[in-house]
Amino acid sequence: MVSAFPSLCSLLAKILIFLEVIVAALLKAADDGVHILTLSLGGADGWTEGTSTVVASRIAASGKIVTIAAGNDVGHYPFGGFSDCANVIFN
């Protein structure tokens, strides 16, 4: 029998790396003085407390304009991803 566990671990590692890159890019843009940040990523982060969601919300609350595509994968997941962010503009 072949275990799905290694495949699951590999997928989770890729997701974590992806989210780490997104958070780093958001923080760099904010630190560099970018006034408007726009994201259209697809996929589902899923939780209001997710790291990338919190970072995007806090950057928007600081006065920057943050726009995010509202749910590229709507209908595929029971939760919202970046559409759970506060203070951002959804397009």
C-alpha positions as CSV (number, residue, x, y, z in Angstrom):
1,M,0.0,0.0,0.0
2,V,1.3,3.5,-0.9
3,S,0.8,6.2,1.7
4,A,-0.6,9.6,0.7
5,F,1.2,11.1,3.7
6,P,4.4,12.1,1.8
7,S,2.3,13.8,-0.9
8,L,0.2,15.6,1.7
9,C,3.4,16.8,3.4
10,S,4.8,18.0,0.1
11,L,1.6,19.9,-0.7
12,L,1.5,21.6,2.7
13,A,5.2,22.6,2.4
14,K,4.4,24.2,-1.0
15,I,1.5,26.1,0.4
16,L,3.5,27.4,3.3
17,I,6.3,28.6,1.0
18,F,3.7,30.3,-1.2
19,L,2.2,32.1,1.7
20,E,5.6,33.1,3.1
21,V,6.5,34.6,-0.3
22,I,3.2,36.5,-0.4
23,V,3.6,37.9,3.1
24,A,7.2,38.9,2.3
25,A,6.1,40.7,-0.9
26,L,3.3,42.5,1.0
27,L,5.7,43.7,3.7
28,K,8.4,44.7,1.2
29,A,5.9,46.8,-0.8
30,A,4.7,48.5,2.4
31,D,8.2,49.1,3.6
32,D,9.2,50.5,0.2
33,G,6.5,53.1,0.3
34,V,4.1,51.5,-2.2
35,H,0.7,53.2,-1.9
36,I,-1.4,50.8,-3.8
37,L,-1.1,47.0,-3.5
38,T,-3.2,44.7,-5.8
39,L,-3.4,40.9,-5.4
40,S,-5.1,38.3,-7.6
41,L,-3.9,35.0,-6.5
42,G,-6.6,32.4,-6.7
43,G,-6.7,29.6,-4.2
44,A,-8.0,29.7,-0.7
45,D,-6.2,31.0,2.4
46,G,-9.4,30.6,4.2
47,W,-9.3,32.2,7.6
48,T,-9.6,35.7,8.9
49,E,-6.6,35.0,11.2
50,G,-4.4,33.6,8.4
51,T,-1.0,35.3,8.3
52,S,-1.4,36.7,4.8
53,T,-4.9,37.9,5.6
54,V,-3.8,39.7,8.7
55,V,-0.8,41.3,7.0
56,A,-3.0,42.5,4.1
57,S,-5.6,43.9,6.5
58,R,-3.0,45.7,8.7
59,I,-1.3,47.2,5.7
60,A,-4.8,48.5,4.5
61,A,-5.5,49.8,8.0
62,S,-2.2,51.8,7.9
63,G,-3.6,53.9,5.1
64,K,-2.4,52.0,2.0
65,I,-4.8,51.0,-0.6
66,V,-5.0,47.2,-0.9
67,T,-7.2,45.6,-3.6
68,I,-7.7,41.9,-3.7
69,A,-9.6,39.8,-6.3
70,A,-12.6,38.6,-4.3
71,G,-12.6,34.8,-4.5
72,N,-11.1,33.5,-7.7
73,D,-12.1,30.1,-6.5
74,V,-15.5,30.9,-5.0
75,G,-17.7,27.8,-5.0
76,H,-14.8,25.4,-4.6
77,Y,-14.2,26.0,-0.9
78,P,-16.6,26.5,2.1
79,F,-14.6,29.5,3.3
80,G,-13.4,32.7,1.7
81,G,-9.6,33.1,1.5
82,F,-8.4,36.7,1.1
83,S,-12.0,37.8,0.9
84,D,-11.9,37.5,4.7
85,C,-9.6,40.5,4.9
86,A,-10.7,43.7,6.7
87,N,-10.0,47.2,5.4
88,V,-9.3,46.1,1.8
89,I,-11.1,46.8,-1.5
90,F,-12.4,43.7,-3.3
91,N,-12.5,43.7,-7.0
